[in-house]
Amino acid sequence: MKNSVMEHYSSTINNVYRLLRKEFEKHRMPVVDLIDLQTNDPFKVLVATILSARTKDQTTAAAAQRLFAHAPSPEALERLSIGALEKLIFPVGFYHDKARHLRELPAVLRERFGGVIPRTVGELIELPGVGRKTANLVVAVAFNKPAVCVDIHVRRIFNRLGYLTTATPLATEMELRKHLPVKYWTTFNSYFVSFGQNRCKPVRPQCEGCPVRRYCARVGVEKSPL
């Protein structure tokens, strides 16, 4: 990251964060945050996060509701066959793979972690179907601990703002770990995801009236007078 960009990033991120927090309060929570609010259950947050990958929130929410009606705990989840799991979670993205991972999850939790959902990224990524994005989100949402969760919305918006020029979620995560104040780590993903779902969309973002317009370079956005 060039010094000039870093200086701009440091001087404006506080304002961007504050404005996106206000935007977050206007819209429906991302599905994982909503499930955490409703259940306060790290197991359900973990499962919902696994289901949510490459899947719209509405589809994830419906699948999670069906699944939790039959499997509210790791013990209950282990009693379901892969076929039953596939029927319950369909049509989430990659439901065949996710059903297999969910079927394996209780045994791995029991054998490696005594049946308790681990609280660190390093431990969570040992679980089937859990990558860095999922692990970071579970740490932040389920345990309210600082973690840098980067998904497509986070990477797109930080690049669109002009703060980063990263090509992958991992590269974005590493840059944010270096430069994003730790005080924002726990909640920034929720705010950016909500913003990306409702206004700063991949195609035709709603730049007119955008609360952070004056801080945004609109990189990759077709420029037109506002």
Contacts in CASP RR format, 6 or more apart in sequence:
PFRMAT RR
TARGET T0000
AUTHOR 0000-0000-0000
METHOD contacts of the structure
MODEL  1
MKNSVMEHYSSTINNVYRLLRKEFEKHRMPVVDLIDLQTNDPFKVLVATI
LSARTKDQTTAAAAQRLFAHAPSPEALERLSIGALEKLIFPVGFYHDKAR
HLRELPAVLRERFGGVIPRTVGELIELPGVGRKTANLVVAVAFNKPAVCV
DIHVRRIFNRLGYLTTATPLATEMELRKHLPVKYWTTFNSYFVSFGQNRC
KPVRPQCEGCPVRRYCARVGVEKSPL
1 9 0 8 1.000
1 163 0 8 1.000
1 164 0 8 1.000
1 165 0 8 1.000
1 175 0 8 1.000
1 179 0 8 1.000
5 162 0 8 1.000
5 163 0 8 1.000
6 179 0 8 1.000
8 163 0 8 1.000
9 163 0 8 1.000
9 179 0 8 1.000
10 179 0 8 1.000
12 215 0 8 1.000
13 163 0 8 1.000
13 180 0 8 1.000
13 181 0 8 1.000
13 184 0 8 1.000
15 212 0 8 1.000
15 215 0 8 1.000
16 161 0 8 1.000
16 212 0 8 1.000
16 215 0 8 1.000
17 184 0 8 1.000
17 188 0 8 1.000
17 191 0 8 1.000
19 211 0 8 1.000
19 212 0 8 1.000
20 188 0 8 1.000
20 191 0 8 1.000
20 192 0 8 1.000
20 194 0 8 1.000
20 195 0 8 1.000
20 211 0 8 1.000
20 212 0 8 1.000
21 187 0 8 1.000
21 191 0 8 1.000
22 211 0 8 1.000
23 191 0 8 1.000
23 194 0 8 1.000
23 195 0 8 1.000
23 198 0 8 1.000
23 199 0 8 1.000
23 211 0 8 1.000
24 190 0 8 1.000
24 191 0 8 1.000
24 194 0 8 1.000
24 195 0 8 1.000
27 194 0 8 1.000
27 197 0 8 1.000
27 198 0 8 1.000
28 34 0 8 1.000
28 57 0 8 1.000
28 194 0 8 1.000
29 37 0 8 1.000
29 190 0 8 1.000
29 194 0 8 1.000
30 57 0 8 1.000
30 190 0 8 1.000
30 193 0 8 1.000
30 194 0 8 1.000
30 197 0 8 1.000
31 48 0 8 1.000
31 52 0 8 1.000
31 57 0 8 1.000
31 60 0 8 1.000
31 61 0 8 1.000
31 64 0 8 1.000
32 45 0 8 1.000
32 48 0 8 1.000
32 49 0 8 1.000
32 52 0 8 1.000
32 137 0 8 1.000
32 141 0 8 1.000
33 141 0 8 1.000
33 190 0 8 1.000
34 61 0 8 1.000
35 44 0 8 1.000
35 45 0 8 1.000
35 48 0 8 1.000
35 61 0 8 1.000
35 64 0 8 1.000
36 44 0 8 1.000
36 45 0 8 1.000
36 141 0 8 1.000
36 142 0 8 1.000
39 45 0 8 1.000
39 68 0 8 1.000
42 117 0 8 1.000
42 138 0 8 1.000
42 142 0 8 1.000
42 143 0 8 1.000
43 73 0 8 1.000
43 74 0 8 1.000
43 117 0 8 1.000
44 64 0 8 1.000
44 68 0 8 1.000
44 72 0 8 1.000
45 138 0 8 1.000
45 141 0 8 1.000
45 142 0 8 1.000
46 117 0 8 1.000
46 124 0 8 1.000
46 127 0 8 1.000
46 130 0 8 1.000
46 134 0 8 1.000
46 138 0 8 1.000
46 142 0 8 1.000
47 64 0 8 1.000
47 67 0 8 1.000
47 68 0 8 1.000
47 77 0 8 1.000
47 102 0 8 1.000
47 105 0 8 1.000
48 60 0 8 1.000
48 64 0 8 1.000
49 134 0 8 1.000
49 137 0 8 1.000
49 138 0 8 1.000
49 141 0 8 1.000
50 98 0 8 1.000
50 101 0 8 1.000
50 102 0 8 1.000
50 129 0 8 1.000
50 130 0 8 1.000
50 134 0 8 1.000
51 60 0 8 1.000
51 63 0 8 1.000
51 64 0 8 1.000
51 67 0 8 1.000
51 89 0 8 1.000
51 92 0 8 1.000
51 98 0 8 1.000
52 60 0 8 1.000
52 92 0 8 1.000
53 93 0 8 1.000
53 94 0 8 1.000
53 98 0 8 1.000
53 133 0 8 1.000
53 134 0 8 1.000
54 93 0 8 1.000
54 94 0 8 1.000
55 63 0 8 1.000
55 92 0 8 1.000
55 93 0 8 1.000
57 197 0 8 1.000
59 91 0 8 1.000
59 92 0 8 1.000
59 93 0 8 1.000
60 92 0 8 1.000
63 88 0 8 1.000
63 89 0 8 1.000
63 90 0 8 1.000
63 91 0 8 1.000
63 92 0 8 1.000
66 88 0 8 1.000
66 89 0 8 1.000
67 85 0 8 1.000
67 88 0 8 1.000
67 89 0 8 1.000
67 102 0 8 1.000
70 76 0 8 1.000
70 80 0 8 1.000
70 84 0 8 1.000
70 88 0 8 1.000
71 77 0 8 1.000
71 79 0 8 1.000
71 80 0 8 1.000
74 105 0 8 1.000
74 106 0 8 1.000
74 109 0 8 1.000
74 110 0 8 1.000
74 115 0 8 1.000
75 106 0 8 1.000
77 102 0 8 1.000
77 103 0 8 1.000
77 105 0 8 1.000
77 106 0 8 1.000
78 103 0 8 1.000
78 106 0 8 1.000
78 107 0 8 1.000
80 88 0 8 1.000
80 103 0 8 1.000
81 103 0 8 1.000
82 99 0 8 1.000
82 100 0 8 1.000
82 103 0 8 1.000
83 99 0 8 1.000
85 98 0 8 1.000
85 99 0 8 1.000
85 102 0 8 1.000
85 103 0 8 1.000
86 95 0 8 1.000
86 96 0 8 1.000
86 99 0 8 1.000
89 95 0 8 1.000
89 98 0 8 1.000
89 99 0 8 1.000
89 102 0 8 1.000
92 98 0 8 1.000
97 129 0 8 1.000
98 129 0 8 1.000
100 128 0 8 1.000
101 128 0 8 1.000
101 129 0 8 1.000
102 128 0 8 1.000
104 128 0 8 1.000
105 127 0 8 1.000
105 128 0 8 1.000
106 115 0 8 1.000
108 126 0 8 1.000
108 127 0 8 1.000
108 128 0 8 1.000
109 115 0 8 1.000
109 116 0 8 1.000
109 117 0 8 1.000
109 127 0 8 1.000
112 126 0 8 1.000
113 123 0 8 1.000
117 124 0 8 1.000
117 138 0 8 1.000
117 142 0 8 1.000
118 124 0 8 1.000
118 126 0 8 1.000
118 127 0 8 1.000
119 139 0 8 1.000
119 143 0 8 1.000
119 145 0 8 1.000
120 139 0 8 1.000
121 132 0 8 1.000
121 135 0 8 1.000
121 136 0 8 1.000
121 139 0 8 1.000
121 147 0 8 1.000
122 135 0 8 1.000
124 130 0 8 1.000
124 131 0 8 1.000
124 134 0 8 1.000
124 135 0 8 1.000
124 138 0 8 1.000
124 139 0 8 1.000
125 131 0 8 1.000
125 132 0 8 1.000
125 135 0 8 1.000
130 138 0 8 1.000
132 169 0 8 1.000
132 170 0 8 1.000
132 173 0 8 1.000
133 149 0 8 1.000
133 150 0 8 1.000
133 151 0 8 1.000
133 169 0 8 1.000
135 147 0 8 1.000
136 147 0 8 1.000
136 148 0 8 1.000
136 149 0 8 1.000
136 150 0 8 1.000
136 173 0 8 1.000
136 189 0 8 1.000
137 147 0 8 1.000
137 149 0 8 1.000
137 189 0 8 1.000
139 145 0 8 1.000
139 146 0 8 1.000
139 147 0 8 1.000
140 146 0 8 1.000
140 147 0 8 1.000
140 149 0 8 1.000
140 185 0 8 1.000
140 186 0 8 1.000
140 187 0 8 1.000
140 189 0 8 1.000
141 190 0 8 1.000
144 186 0 8 1.000
145 186 0 8 1.000
146 182 0 8 1.000
146 185 0 8 1.000
146 186 0 8 1.000
147 185 0 8 1.000
147 186 0 8 1.000
148 173 0 8 1.000
148 176 0 8 1.000
148 177 0 8 1.000
148 180 0 8 1.000
148 185 0 8 1.000
148 189 0 8 1.000
149 173 0 8 1.000
149 189 0 8 1.000
150 169 0 8 1.000
150 170 0 8 1.000
150 172 0 8 1.000
150 173 0 8 1.000
150 176 0 8 1.000
150 189 0 8 1.000
151 169 0 8 1.000
151 189 0 8 1.000
151 193 0 8 1.000
152 169 0 8 1.000
152 202 0 8 1.000
153 192 0 8 1.000
153 193 0 8 1.000
153 195 0 8 1.000
153 196 0 8 1.000
153 197 0 8 1.000
153 200 0 8 1.000
154 169 0 8 1.000
154 172 0 8 1.000
154 188 0 8 1.000
154 189 0 8 1.000
154 192 0 8 1.000
154 193 0 8 1.000
155 164 0 8 1.000
155 166 0 8 1.000
155 168 0 8 1.000
155 169 0 8 1.000
155 172 0 8 1.000
156 196 0 8 1.000
156 200 0 8 1.000
156 202 0 8 1.000
157 192 0 8 1.000
157 195 0 8 1.000
157 196 0 8 1.000
157 200 0 8 1.000
158 164 0 8 1.000
158 166 0 8 1.000
158 172 0 8 1.000
158 176 0 8 1.000
158 192 0 8 1.000
159 165 0 8 1.000
159 166 0 8 1.000
159 172 0 8 1.000
159 219 0 8 1.000
160 200 0 8 1.000
160 205 0 8 1.000
160 216 0 8 1.000
160 217 0 8 1.000
160 218 0 8 1.000
160 219 0 8 1.000
160 220 0 8 1.000
160 221 0 8 1.000
161 212 0 8 1.000
161 215 0 8 1.000
161 216 0 8 1.000
161 217 0 8 1.000
161 219 0 8 1.000
162 216 0 8 1.000
162 217 0 8 1.000
162 219 0 8 1.000
164 172 0 8 1.000
164 175 0 8 1.000
164 176 0 8 1.000
166 172 0 8 1.000
166 175 0 8 1.000
180 188 0 8 1.000
199 205 0 8 1.000
199 206 0 8 1.000
199 210 0 8 1.000
200 206 0 8 1.000
200 210 0 8 1.000
205 221 0 8 1.000
207 213 0 8 1.000
207 216 0 8 1.000
207 218 0 8 1.000
207 221 0 8 1.000
207 226 0 8 1.000
208 226 0 8 1.000
209 226 0 8 1.000
210 216 0 8 1.000
213 226 0 8 1.000
END
